Amino acid sequence: DLNALDIQGYTPLHVLMRNPKISSDDVVKVLEVMIAKGVDTSITSPRDGNVLALAAKYLHFEATRTILATDISASEPESIDQAIEACMTMTGRVTDTFVNLRTKTRELLKLWTGKEGAPRREKVVLKVLQDAGQLDSTGIRAKTKVVHLVPPKQLEVANRFYDEHMKKKRERMFESLHFMPMTMR
């Protein structure tokens, strides 16, 4: 089970992120396979926060990017704040390469905050809901084919974000075009 906890409370994904013997490139490859198989990236580790915070702490830049692009709960403001803090507290690596990577990771995370981050979050919400078969290709609520299973917590966060931030905006857009899809009537 990809989401099973070991005796210390870590999932296989937590262990992957924390393992210093695995290259960042390999971490991303394994992460992508695990996401395709339905791993829940929102499960919090006992000490280090969620998977985004672990990826940031261990400076897995591409893994950080992948998590943000696929897990809507990772881009919640408190999750981003925790990941930025985790990124800055990584110790033991003081070479220029790692200092630059830390700065690059922190800057990536900051792109997901505030008004600047809203379009990025909307894009992830659309992807999550389309993958779950709840939106069609135009972004309208409809029952469609499930592309892959979405963890329940992510689906809950995506639906809440859609209803609070995107639904009315989309309805106004369609009204301004004098077009109302059958599912919205």
Secondary structure, 3 states (H helix, E strand, C coil): CCCCCCCCCCCHHHHHHHCCCCCHHHHHHHHHHHHHCCCCCCCCECCCECHHHHHHHCCCHHHHHHHHHHCHHHHCHHHHHHHHHHHHHCCCCCCHHHHHHHHHHHHHHHCCCHHHHHHHHHHHHHHHHHHCCCECCCCCECCCCCCCCCCHHHHHHHHHHHHHHHHHHHHHHHHHCCCCCHHHC
